[in-house]
Amino acid sequence: ARAYMSAGKPFLNQTLNANVSMRYQISEEPSLLDQVKTNTLNQSWRPGISISSNISDKTDFSVSGSAGLNTVSRSGIEEDDVQYTTWTARGDLTQFITDRLYLQTDISYFRNQGLSEDFDEPWLLWRASIGYLLFPKKQGELRLFWFDVTKQNDQIQRIVNDIYVEDQQNTVLEPYLLLRFTWFVNAFNADSSKEFNRSGRSPHDRFRR
């Protein structure tokens, strides 16, 4: 079962927006371990806060943070109860230098507490790009991406089930550069230009004039 709630409010003359949220997840799994019936109960609380900007057509940024509080308990096996915490912080910035040239970057910070000793080290994921809007109506975009600037793109996760608890670390991708050309088909209405996706998509729609 999952539950989620959030609330937001603008402040400083509506130039900034603040949002607080809470996620809760619970699951229970019955099993038979050494001829003993057990129930594995997983619970997770994740409070979070974020602040995003609405300052100008040239600048866009946001910062956010969350803490995941996780508990795993098994009935009849008290010594195997597990508690651990995952901390996440993120910031991103898009800045237009000229009417067509812009910079974009985002940094994510991860920290685990309560995992195995070798997996409690924090790590940072930094991505950056520079883009230029082309043609008279800005229908095209040439953009250079740099993924994993700090060479720390290591994914750490804890797997918990009725039999074992395991911490894993995987290198998802090595750092790389990517040059991309995009042609924007003029099929967007006025409302669509108000949306802005911070996952790495072009800021073309938001800042197009």
N, C-alpha and C positions, 0 to 999 in steps of 0.2 A: 504494500500500500504506500501511496505517496501523497504528500500535501505540500502546497506552496502558497505563500502569500507575500505581497509586496505593497509598498506605499511610496509615493513620490511627491515632491513639492519643489517648485522653482523658488529661487531667492536671489538677492542682489539685483533687484529690478529685472528679474527673469533672465539674467545673463547666464545663470548656472542652474542646473537641475540636480537635485539630490534624490536618491532612491535607496530604500532599505528593503531587505527581503529575508525570508526564512524558508528553507526547504527541510522537509522531514521525510524520511523513508524507513520503513520497517518491513522485514521479511522473516519468516520462520520456516525451518526445514527439518522435518523429522528424519531420524536415521537409527541404525542399529550398529553400535560400536562395541566390540568385545562382548557380544550377547547382551548388551545393555541398551535399552531404548533411551535415546537422547533427543533433545530438540535444540537446534542451533538458531539463536535469535540474533539477527543483525539489525542494528539501529544506527541511523545517521542523522545528525542535525547540522545544517550549514547556514548560519547567518551570514549576510553579506551587505555591503554598502557600496554605492557608486555615485560619482559626481561627473556630470557631463556638461559641456559648454554650449552656449548659444550666443557667443560674443560677436562674431562678424562672419561675413561671407568668405573671408580669407583664412580664418583660423578655426580649427575644430580639435578638441581634445577631450579625453575622459580618463578618470582614474577609478579603480575599483579594488575591493579586497574582500576576501571571504575566509572562513575557517570551517573546516569539516571535522566535526567531533563524532568519532565512530566507536561503537562498542559491539563486541561479539561475545555472547555468553551461551554456554551449553549446560543444560540441566543435567545434574549428576556428575559433571566434570568441572568442578569449580576452579581447579588449578589451570585450566586451559582458557579461562576468560581472557579476552584481548581488548585493549583500549589503545587507540592511536589517533593522532590529529594531523590533518593536512592543511597547510596555510597557502593561500594563493593571493598574489597582488599583481595588478596589471595597469599599465598606462599606455595611451596611444595619442599621437599627435599628427595632424595634417596641417601643413602650412603652405599657402600659395606664395611664392616668391614674386612672380609676375602674374599677369592675367592668364598665362598658359603653363608656366613652370611651377611645379609643386614638389614638396618633400613629404614623405609619410614614414612614420616609424611606430613600432609598438614593442613593448618590453613586458615580459611575464616572469614573475618570480615565484618559485615553488619551494616549499619547505615541509618536511615530514618529521613528526615527533612520535616516538613509540614504535618505530620499525626496527629491524635489525641494525646493528651498529654501522654496517657499511652502507646503509640506505638512508641514513638520517641527514646526509649532506645536502645543503640547499643547491639549487641550480637555476640558471637564468636562460631564458629564450628571448633573443633580440632579433627582430626583423626590420629591415629598412628598404625603402625604395625611392626612386626619383622618377617623375613622369612629366611628359610634355604633351599638351593638347595640340592636335594638328588640324590644318585646313581652316578655311574662313569661318565655318560654323562649328568648329571644334568636333567634327564627326569622328575624328581619329585620335588615337592616343598611343604614344610610344613610352614604354615604362620598363625600367631596369630594377629588378628585385635582388636583394641580398638576404638570403635565408641563413639564420643561425650565425650571427656576427661573432658571438663569443665562443662558438664551438662547444656548446653545452646541451645540445638537444637530446637529453637522456630522459626517457620516460620511465618513471618509477611508480609501481603500483603494488598493492597488497591483495593477494587472492586468499579468501577465507571460505572454507566450506566445512562440511561435517567431519572431514577426515584430517585435514591439515591446514596450516597457515603458511603461506609462502610469499616472500618479497621478491619482486622481479625488477630488473633494470634492462631496458632495451634502447639501443641507439636507433632512432627512427629514420633520420636522414642525415647525411653529412652536409656541411655547409656548401652552398652552391649559389651561383648567379644565374638569373633568368631574364632574358630580354623578350618582351612581349609587345606585339602590336595588336591593337583592338580597333575595330570599326564599329561605331555606334549607329545602329539602324534607327531612324527617326520614327519609332513606333511608340514613344512614351508620351503620355499625357502630362498635363501640368502637375498633377498630384504626385506622379511617380518621381519627379525631380526633388521632392521634399525628403525622400528617404535617403539614408546614408548608412552603408554597411561597413563596419570597422573590421571585418574579417579578412580584408585584403583586396576587396573589390575597388574599382575605380571611384574616386570622389567626383568624377566628371559630372554626374547628374546634379549633385548638391551645389556645385560651384559654377555651373554653366550659366552664362548670362545671355 
